[in-house]
Amino acid sequence: MKKMEPFFTPPVPAEIETYIGETLENGLAQGNGSAALFFRADDIGVPSLHFSQMINVFRKYRMPLCLAVVPSWLTSRRLHQLRQITGNSTGFCWHQHGWLHKNHEPSGKKQEFGESRPLEKIEKDLLRGKDRLEQLLGKSSFPLFTPPWNRCGATTLQLLADHGFSGVSRSRGATPSSPDCLPDIQVNVDLHTRKESDAAVSLGSLLKEMQLSIAGGTCGIMLHHQLMDAQALVFLDRLLQTVLQFSNIFPVHFEDLVRR
């Protein structure tokens, strides 16, 4: 597994539910009055206390969650443990998150599936991961690809289309563009890995991202359970609780979005 970097989580104020509610209301008012909402949890494959804590919040509110699984981390034993935590709920969308979660770029930003690698090696790792998840997860494996670090090259995008993947999920504004037949379901809010050094500024920026995303009609929120502390769990709990109070915000996962 890769080493996780330090993060910053702002203290959760007592009025957080009011703040979240106003954020969602303002976003709906700025948009067309309704929005889809999905959560994507990255770096899945190893059972842990942090994973259990995150999953328990989603099960509490019966909220859909997209689980981006690193194929090489997953074993039959680990999957059995993960299944005990998630239960048999159909609200979890298990899909592929790279192969090794290893950087192959000699310089620049990290990528596992960047353009510096030969097509043959990219294709081999891509299909190796796909086959492993299908073997272990069976029908629970949804053929959508989340590249590590939310980055991949044009070669990978075309291979995804050629091999029948239903879509890709990257960050807002990701380049290069995906082929027309390969939907790019982008996350546009990072819930826990904030870069701001001031708590108030961090919370304000987070809520602003959420409002703009709701206004755009699809809000995709990225999670990293390894980085979640007690404050992050409280915020997540309040967020899910508040979302369910809005009948015109529709919690979905990737299969729902691809069908649309």
NORSUL-V781725 format. One record per pair of residues at least 24 apart in sequence whose C-alpha atoms are under 8 Angstrom apart, sorted by the first residue. I is the first residue (numbers start at 0). J is the second residue. Records with the same first field share a line. If there is no record, write none. Layout:
I->J / J
This chain:
0->72 / 100
1->100 / 101
3->225 / 226
5->226
6->191 / 192 / 193 / 194 / 226
7->191 / 192 / 193 / 194 / 195 / 196
8->191 / 192 / 193 / 198 / 228 / 230 / 231
9->197 / 198 / 199 / 201 / 202 / 230
10->198 / 230
11->230 / 233 / 234
15->234 / 237
16->237 / 238 / 241
19->206 / 238 / 241
20->241 / 242
22->206 / 207 / 209 / 210
23->209 / 210 / 213 / 242
25->210 / 214
26->209 / 210 / 211 / 212 / 213 / 214
27->210 / 213 / 214
28->214
29->214
30->213 / 214 / 215 / 216
31->214 / 216
32->247
33->213 / 216 / 247 / 248 / 249
34->213 / 214 / 215 / 216 / 217 / 218 / 247 / 248 / 249
35->213 / 216 / 217 / 218 / 248 / 249 / 250 / 251
36->213 / 217 / 218 / 219 / 220 / 248 / 249 / 250 / 251
37->63 / 64 / 65 / 217 / 218 / 219 / 220 / 250 / 251 / 252 / 253
38->63 / 64 / 65 / 219 / 220 / 221 / 222 / 252
39->64 / 65 / 66 / 67 / 186 / 219 / 220 / 221 / 222
40->64 / 65 / 66 / 67 / 221 / 222 / 223 / 224
41->66 / 67 / 68 / 96 / 221 / 222 / 223 / 224
42->67 / 68 / 69 / 96 / 223
43->67 / 68 / 69
44->68 / 69 / 70 / 72 / 73 / 77 / 78 / 81
45->72 / 73 / 77 / 81
46->77 / 80 / 81
49->224 / 225 / 227
50->224 / 225
51->84
52->232
53->224 / 232
54->84 / 85
55->84 / 85
56->232 / 235 / 236
57->239
58->85
60->239 / 240
61->90
62->90 / 239 / 250
63->90 / 91 / 92 / 250 / 251 / 252
64->90 / 91 / 92 / 251 / 252
65->91 / 92 / 93 / 94 / 252 / 253
66->91 / 92 / 93 / 94
67->93 / 94 / 95 / 96 / 145
68->93 / 94 / 95 / 96
69->95 / 96 / 97 / 98 / 99 / 100 / 128
70->95 / 96 / 97 / 98 / 99 / 128 / 129 / 131 / 132
71->98 / 99 / 128 / 131
72->99
74->135
75->135
78->135
90->252
91->252
92->139 / 140 / 141 / 252 / 253 / 254
93->139 / 140 / 141
94->132 / 140 / 141 / 142 / 143 / 144 / 145
95->128 / 129 / 132 / 141 / 142 / 143 / 144 / 145
96->144 / 145 / 146 / 147
97->124 / 125 / 128 / 144 / 145 / 146 / 147
98->124 / 125 / 127 / 128
100->147
109->148 / 150
110->147 / 148 / 150 / 151
111->146 / 147 / 151
112->146 / 150 / 151 / 152 / 155
113->150 / 151 / 152 / 155
114->151 / 152 / 153 / 154
118->154
121->155
122->155 / 158
141->254
142->166
143->167 / 168 / 253
144->168
145->169
149->173
150->174
153->177
156->181
165->257
166->257
182->257
184->253 / 256
185->219
186->218 / 219 / 220 / 221
187->212 / 218 / 219 / 220 / 221
188->212 / 218 / 219 / 220 / 221
189->220 / 221 / 222
190->220 / 221 / 222
191->222 / 223 / 226 / 227 / 231
192->223 / 226
